[in-house]
């Protein structure tokens, strides 16, 4: 009997008239503005991988990344430059290093946010920082042909692998199309 009474109360509550309008849009849950009310603030754009950016947008992002790397990452986590942990003063010319450090920076921004909670930065250290630094600065990493001693600054881009056989085959067949000039 008591359970039936509780259910009846719940049904009465659900069937009753909604609470007076408090200024919130009844359509807010659907991302729609209320009638006559101001539109909700626009959400910030989602971050994009830096290698997908072009022109001025790329340059601006690279400048901001360089500031973070030079002012925060290297002074705190740079450690000594050695053969086991090379570095390059021209790291911005290594596209794979730029991609790694940009991803690390985006993760840092996410994990330092108060919404990440008190352990956010510990998660960043554990899951992102160490792995990235080993990948970028490891003896076989993309900077391995660069500076291995602060007394001998060096920079060299290592050649990447050649295109896959499929790409080569496609390029060759496009060059063999009759009636098209290849010069």
Helices and strands as residue ranges (DSSP letters): H 2-15, G 28-30, G 50-52, H 55-68, I 69-73, H 74-77, G 91-93, H 95-112, G 114-116, H 120-124, I 125-129, H 130-137, H 165-175
